[in-house]
Amino acid sequence: MLASSASSPVFGRHEQPSHVIIHVSDPHFLADGAKLGGRYDVESNFARTLTAITAVHPHPAAIVVTGDLADLGEPDAYRRLRSAVEPVAEHLGTKVVWVAGNHDERPALRAGLLDLDPTEEPVTGVWDLDGLRLVALDTSVPGWHHGDLDDRQLAWLEDVLSEPAPHGTLLAMHHPPLPSHLPLFDILELRHQDELARVIDGTDVRGILAGHLHYSSHGTFAGIPVSVASATCYTMNVARRAPDVNGMDAAQAFQIVHVRPDVITHSVVPVVDAPTGDYFSDAWIEAMAALTPEQRLEAFSRKR
């Protein structure tokens, strides 16, 4: 079954999405539930994020977590993260795609989240989501915080992309192939981007999901849209003038990705408790659905 949006009527030119994906990034869990830097309650923030995820869509095709799953790569941190996410995924009837980040340690990640041998092998994978192919890359570099893709992983990716998928391909990685306007982030950027561009050129790759920056960002790489999800642990206060941009315990968010035949959209979902109006209720939607297109324009588009 395709993970389409609920049974909402279509009022505009675009059909319902064939797939909906939840894109989460940078939980930075620690052993024993410790606070990150002694300040950020990452587990509470992530619990609030999971609550929001269960409300935003009843059956996403996947929950993709793009790296920095644990802050120090501790085995207990991965156990705690897994125990938090898997019940939610089971409730939603979806799968979880774990992507390695620069704070992760491959052996502990492989053992704690994937039940694999604790080796330094890259954490990669391919998922067929009812015809939409999702490919997880491992841009982590053991012992370092910058990102990279070696010849072996690029060759593997080239082989995976040699045949197109019915709904195209999404790549998921931690380090985005985008520049950051914040000083010093360039030191930790993804290397061998030209080689990656050559591999995906002319393929069915339709989008790239990434994290790492701790703020939402969008751009293009080799003509392909790149969407960076903000962090769930803490975010960068980009309202401050660079270089005086530091972390804050606010504005945590994830993204909901809607895949349609002609377009993919990435919507930022804030994780915040705020008073919310109820004008656009189910009853309002039903009333609009009962009208003709011309009547809907008259009722909702005409300025009064």
SEVEXPA-485275 format. One line per 4 residues: number of its first residue (from 0); their letters; for each residue x, y, z of C-alpha. Coordinates in nm, 3 decimals. Example, Ala and Ser with C-alpha at 12.3 -4.5 7.8 and 13.67 -1.06 7.14 Angstrom:
REM SEVEXPA-485275
0) AS) 1.230/-0.450/0.780  1.367/-0.106/0.714
END
This chain:
REM SEVEXPA-485275
0) MLAS) 0.000/0.000/0.000  0.132/0.340/-0.094  0.186/0.579/0.193  -0.036/0.849/0.048
4) SASS) -0.188/1.133/0.244  -0.503/1.042/0.432  -0.821/1.054/0.224  -0.826/1.434/0.193
8) PVFG) -0.993/1.559/-0.125  -0.785/1.715/-0.400  -0.883/2.078/-0.461  -0.594/2.191/-0.684
12) RHEQ) -0.402/2.071/-0.986  -0.175/1.822/-0.805  -0.281/1.469/-0.720  -0.229/1.319/-0.377
16) PSHV) 0.132/1.221/-0.297  0.230/0.864/-0.369  0.463/0.861/-0.068  0.506/1.057/0.253
20) IIHV) 0.836/1.041/0.442  0.926/1.178/0.783  1.275/1.332/0.783  1.435/1.376/1.126
24) SDPH) 1.793/1.467/1.210  2.054/1.502/1.483  1.899/1.361/1.802  2.246/1.336/1.968
28) FLAD) 2.144/1.085/2.237  2.374/1.018/2.532  2.415/0.722/2.768  2.197/0.717/3.081
32) GAKL) 1.978/0.995/2.939  2.238/1.260/3.016  2.181/1.615/2.898  2.388/1.728/2.602
36) GGRY) 2.653/1.969/2.727  2.481/1.946/3.064  2.213/2.173/2.919  1.997/2.022/2.645
40) DVES) 1.746/1.753/2.743  1.774/1.570/2.412  1.552/1.279/2.513  1.262/1.501/2.617
44) NFAR) 1.301/1.705/2.299  1.301/1.387/2.093  0.995/1.250/2.275  0.806/1.568/2.185
48) TLTA) 0.922/1.522/1.826  0.791/1.165/1.816  0.456/1.283/1.951  0.437/1.538/1.670
52) ITAV) 0.533/1.274/1.413  0.245/1.049/1.518  0.005/1.340/1.472  0.126/1.465/1.136
56) HPHP) 0.061/1.153/0.926  -0.104/0.817/0.999  0.118/0.596/0.785  0.441/0.742/0.642
60) AAIV) 0.647/0.528/0.408  0.953/0.568/0.631  1.107/0.764/0.914  1.453/0.871/0.803
64) VTGD) 1.697/0.992/1.069  1.993/1.159/0.900  2.274/1.115/1.143  2.430/1.216/1.470
68) LADL) 2.205/0.958/1.627  2.430/0.953/1.934  2.653/1.234/2.050  2.945/1.020/2.167
72) GEPD) 2.868/0.691/1.996  2.790/0.518/2.325  2.617/0.177/2.305  2.359/0.277/2.566
76) AYRR) 2.273/0.589/2.368  2.182/0.375/2.065  1.977/0.141/2.284  1.783/0.433/2.427
80) LRSA) 1.722/0.585/2.084  1.605/0.255/1.941  1.366/0.193/2.229  1.217/0.539/2.173
84) VEPV) 1.169/0.514/1.797  1.074/0.155/1.725  0.741/0.156/1.914  0.637/0.469/1.724
88) AEHL) 0.737/0.313/1.392  0.540/-0.001/1.477  0.237/0.208/1.571  0.256/0.391/1.237
92) GTKV) 0.323/0.074/1.042  0.643/0.213/0.895  1.014/0.145/0.886  1.308/0.337/1.026
96) VWVA) 1.614/0.428/0.821  1.918/0.509/1.035  2.189/0.721/0.872  2.536/0.760/1.024
100) GNHD) 2.669/1.105/1.118  3.002/1.246/1.227  2.919/1.204/1.598  2.831/0.840/1.548
104) ERPA) 3.063/0.545/1.592  3.004/0.282/1.326  3.066/-0.031/1.539  2.825/0.074/1.815
108) LRAG) 2.567/0.200/1.566  2.577/-0.121/1.362  2.541/-0.336/1.672  2.292/-0.123/1.863
112) LLDL) 2.053/-0.020/1.585  2.101/-0.271/1.304  2.196/-0.592/1.488  2.504/-0.621/1.267
116) DPTE) 2.865/-0.703/1.344  3.036/-0.408/1.518  3.275/-0.316/1.238  3.396/0.006/1.078
120) EPVT) 3.216/-0.079/0.753  3.006/0.212/0.620  2.641/0.210/0.724  2.462/0.203/0.390
124) GVWD) 2.142/0.052/0.258  1.872/0.052/-0.008  1.498/0.047/0.061  1.219/-0.008/-0.191
128) LDGL) 0.929/0.201/-0.061  0.657/0.082/-0.297  0.859/0.188/-0.599  1.035/0.486/-0.444
132) RLVA) 1.399/0.395/-0.385  1.569/0.532/-0.076  1.947/0.503/-0.054  2.134/0.571/0.269
136) LDTS) 2.495/0.683/0.233  2.755/0.700/0.508  2.945/1.028/0.495  3.103/0.976/0.837
140) VPGW) 3.481/0.949/0.862  3.601/0.740/1.159  3.795/0.965/1.396  3.692/1.289/1.223
144) HHGD) 3.398/1.528/1.202  3.417/1.630/0.836  3.233/1.426/0.575  3.356/1.216/0.285
148) LDDR) 3.261/0.949/0.033  3.538/0.715/-0.078  3.575/0.545/-0.416  3.429/0.220/-0.288
152) QLAW) 3.106/0.377/-0.167  3.072/0.588/-0.480  3.117/0.277/-0.697  2.850/0.102/-0.490
156) LEDV) 2.613/0.395/-0.538  2.679/0.401/-0.911  2.585/0.034/-0.931  2.266/0.090/-0.730
160) LSEP) 2.159/0.375/-0.958  2.236/0.188/-1.280  1.868/0.091/-1.309  1.595/0.348/-1.242
164) APHG) 1.319/0.295/-0.986  0.949/0.343/-1.073  0.915/0.655/-0.856  1.279/0.761/-0.867
168) TLLA) 1.541/0.775/-0.592  1.603/0.978/-0.278  1.950/0.987/-0.120  1.984/1.022/0.256
172) MHHP) 2.315/1.135/0.406  2.437/1.332/0.705  2.673/1.594/0.557  2.482/1.799/0.298
176) PLPS) 2.650/1.878/-0.034  2.567/2.244/0.025  2.764/2.544/0.151  2.682/2.696/0.489
180) HLPL) 2.676/3.069/0.548  2.810/3.011/0.900  3.187/3.044/0.949  3.383/2.727/1.030
184) FDIL) 3.115/2.491/0.900  3.311/2.466/0.575  3.585/2.284/0.767  3.334/2.006/0.835
188) ELRH) 3.178/1.996/0.490  3.140/1.694/0.264  3.447/1.617/0.054  3.462/1.460/-0.294
192) QDEL) 3.144/1.640/-0.397  3.252/1.656/-0.762  3.283/1.280/-0.769  2.936/1.241/-0.616
196) ARVI) 2.794/1.481/-0.874  2.938/1.271/-1.155  2.786/0.952/-1.011  2.433/1.091/-0.980
200) DGTD) 2.436/1.289/-1.306  2.176/1.152/-1.545  2.028/0.912/-1.290  1.681/0.902/-1.136
204) VRGI) 1.788/1.078/-0.814  1.512/1.328/-0.736  1.625/1.465/-0.402  1.879/1.452/-0.121
208) LAGH) 1.793/1.446/0.250  2.062/1.561/0.493  2.127/1.701/0.840  2.444/1.813/1.023
212) LHYS) 2.379/2.189/1.020  2.126/2.207/1.308  1.912/2.447/1.106  1.678/2.397/0.812
216) SHGT) 1.832/2.473/0.475  1.753/2.411/0.109  1.954/2.429/-0.210  2.054/2.237/-0.519
220) FAGI) 2.347/2.009/-0.587  2.425/1.903/-0.943  2.076/2.026/-1.031  1.913/1.809/-0.764
224) PVSV) 1.718/1.959/-0.471  1.881/1.919/-0.129  1.678/1.952/0.191  1.850/1.980/0.529
228) ASAT) 1.637/1.903/0.833  1.698/2.096/1.151  1.802/1.913/1.467  1.582/1.770/1.739
232) CYTM) 1.841/1.823/2.016  1.920/2.193/1.976  1.929/2.434/1.683  2.158/2.709/1.561
236) NVAR) 2.027/3.058/1.632  2.076/3.187/1.280  1.897/3.511/1.372  2.223/3.626/1.526
240) RAPD) 2.488/3.786/1.311  2.765/3.548/1.201  3.003/3.448/1.347  2.813/3.495/1.674
244) VNGM) 2.577/3.207/1.592  2.542/2.946/1.864  2.306/2.675/1.976  1.969/2.736/2.142
248) DAAQ) 1.711/2.513/2.305  1.435/2.626/2.071  1.299/2.592/1.716  1.345/2.215/1.704
252) AFQI) 1.177/2.072/1.395  1.155/1.787/1.150  1.032/1.771/0.792  0.747/1.596/0.620
256) VHVR) 0.832/1.500/0.263  0.553/1.460/0.007  0.647/1.276/-0.311  0.432/1.332/-0.618
260) PDVI) 0.502/1.227/-0.977  0.595/1.581/-1.079  0.732/1.737/-0.761  0.869/1.663/-0.415
264) THSV) 0.800/1.907/-0.132  0.977/1.936/0.204  0.775/2.108/0.476  0.931/2.213/0.806
268) VPVV) 0.724/2.092/1.102  0.799/2.289/1.421  0.793/2.097/1.747  0.633/2.356/1.969
272) DAPT) 0.340/2.395/2.205  0.140/2.694/2.086  -0.226/2.799/2.080  -0.370/2.694/1.745
276) GDYF) -0.690/2.797/1.572  -0.947/2.544/1.457  -1.101/2.718/1.155  -0.987/2.460/0.901
280) SDAW) -1.166/2.171/1.067  -1.277/1.837/0.922  -1.626/1.984/0.888  -1.484/2.277/0.688
284) IEAM) -1.300/2.038/0.455  -1.616/1.833/0.404  -1.812/2.147/0.324  -1.555/2.254/0.064
288) AALT) -1.552/1.907/-0.089  -1.929/1.924/-0.139  -1.899/2.240/-0.353  -1.813/2.269/-0.719
292) PEQR) -1.471/2.418/-0.809  -1.640/2.747/-0.897  -1.831/2.752/-0.569  -1.510/2.683/-0.377
296) LEAF) -1.341/2.979/-0.543  -1.637/3.198/-0.454  -1.642/3.077/-0.093  -1.270/3.081/-0.022
300) SRKR) -1.082/3.279/-0.285  -1.296/3.589/-0.335  -1.195/3.882/-0.113  -1.477/4.008/0.102
END
